[in-house]
Amino acid sequence: MAIRYEDATKLYQQTLKEISKDEMSWSTFLKSACRNYRLPFADMVMIYAQRPDATAVLEIEDWNKRYGLWIKPKSKGIAVFDSSYNNYARLKYYFDISDTRQTRFYRPVPIWELKEDYEEEVINTLKDNFGPLDNENDLAQAVLSASGNVVEDNISDYLKELQYCKTDSFLEDLDEQNTEIIYKSLLTASVAYMTLSRCDINADDYISNDILRQIAQFNTRETLNALGVPTKDISQMVIGEIRKTVLSLIRDENRTIADNKKNSYNKTEKDINDERSLKIMKLDYIPMGEYQIPNLTLKNENEVQLGKYGLMRRNYLQQHRPILFTNLLTSQTLNQHLLEIEETANQRKELLMKQLMEQMEVTEELKESNQMEWIQRMNNIEETIHEMITKELIYS
């Protein structure tokens, strides 16, 4: 029996369970995600839950301003977590290119496909950007080799994050060495699978089911995010370079792939309506102007105004600890975490200020007698406190 979802975090959690239950589920997700490879992993999961056939998604304003495309009336939006809003947790809405219609301001959307004629140049691009390849005569083998190289170069930080969040997963009892072996092999296979799929190569011919089957060990939200985030990040590196090469070749041929693909990507409602969501996901839709959006909600939160340290922590997590950021965002605990950091940092600052002023004899008497010296000492104290707080609370 289908489950009706209203809580976005529960929909996300259930979708993670669905895509990680076996190798076929994971590979099916990767085939879907490769089309929107530049989006955050959390967005990929939510899109897969609602519109697994989506090929290119943007918010309404972006379709309007960037490409002169308007959304067709009654089109159904795709709800995702808004990772850029600071005041409280909220959702934003994408629409697929198949939901759009052209206006007189239309500009072609650079959706590309890899033709056989481009393969040699793409192989050269992979070699130039990701190091020596085991096979430079076959594109699929070149993708496999490049994926291995780029994972090797980037895995260390992600692996540290995984070690922090193995609790309650099937990985918990594994030592660090065996965890790394499984993680590295599955991450490499996942990156290669996404890249091959985006190049319209049948990845099942090249990626072993035995490796993909290890997805079942990533059976918690935290561990699957720890795999999904680097899969997205590293795939974006590889696919992004392929994209640049293909679009450059297309420009050299003085034609636009978007025009060639127009009939494929502006499908009718009948064409795209059959398999828009996973069978286990049952969603209601509500009106939003001329369009419809999923009736998904988040827990009510009081609006917050993050201060200096909360915003610094948020920026650090997004840039340097994306797995933890995704875990907090998709469990709707991000703002709670940031407020705790803000409060702790301010309390720590107040305590350190008092202690250091006493140690450095920064007094009202000094301020009255030698204001320049007082200012210099206060600046030193502020700098010391800032370094201590950022090291202890922000960059950790």
C-alpha angles and dihedrals in degrees: 000000000000119000118226112223126205102152112077094207091054091049089052093048093048092048090053089054090049097050094045101048094095144345094271093054092049094047091048089054092049091052089055096042095051091074092061096034095148094061123093115269091247089058091049091055094048092047090050090052093053109022112011089169094059111130104182124006134187138156117268095257092052093051089050100045103033102039108013091242125143126203116250115243115265092020114151119239127218116233118220135166112272102231095178100059116095108187102066141337113284142156129243129198134236128194124205122238088247087066093059136091128198126254129192087268092059118147120186116261110232098234106155141195127199113241123199090247090064098052098093093052091046091052089052089050091052091049093048095048104034107029136250116352126217091223123023096176100066125053096211092051090046090054091050091051095045091049091054091049096049094045089051090053096047109029101091100080093042091049091055089053091050091053089058095055106040093106114126093006129110087254093062097093095046119101120238094263096054091042089055093048093053094041095049095047094047094043091050091048092048094050091048092046093053093046095047091047092051088052089053092247117139100249093191088072091061109027119074118234088216090066095044089049088071088076088088089071090063091072102148131072090245097051094043090050087049088059099036097050096056091039087059095040096049095039088054090057093053100037090043092059091046090050093052091051094047094047090049090053091048091052089050088056088051096235137108122234091207090066091049091050098040095110091048097050101039097060124168122254090255092056096055104031100082102072106019096133139025113272093243092054115086114182133178120213130215130196121267105179107297092344139066128236131191114268091239123141141184128220113280112263131186111245111258134197108213116214131213098291096042091053092045090052092048092051091047093051093048094048103035110016104036094157093058090043090054092047091052095042096050094045091049093238098111098100092043089054093047093049091050090052090048094050094043092048093051092048090048091048093052092049094045092047091056093046096046094045089056092046093049094040095238102170140157088253090058090048091054096043101039113012095175091055090047091052092048093051092046091051090051091050092049091050092048092049092048092052092048095048095046092049095046102037115009106040098039 
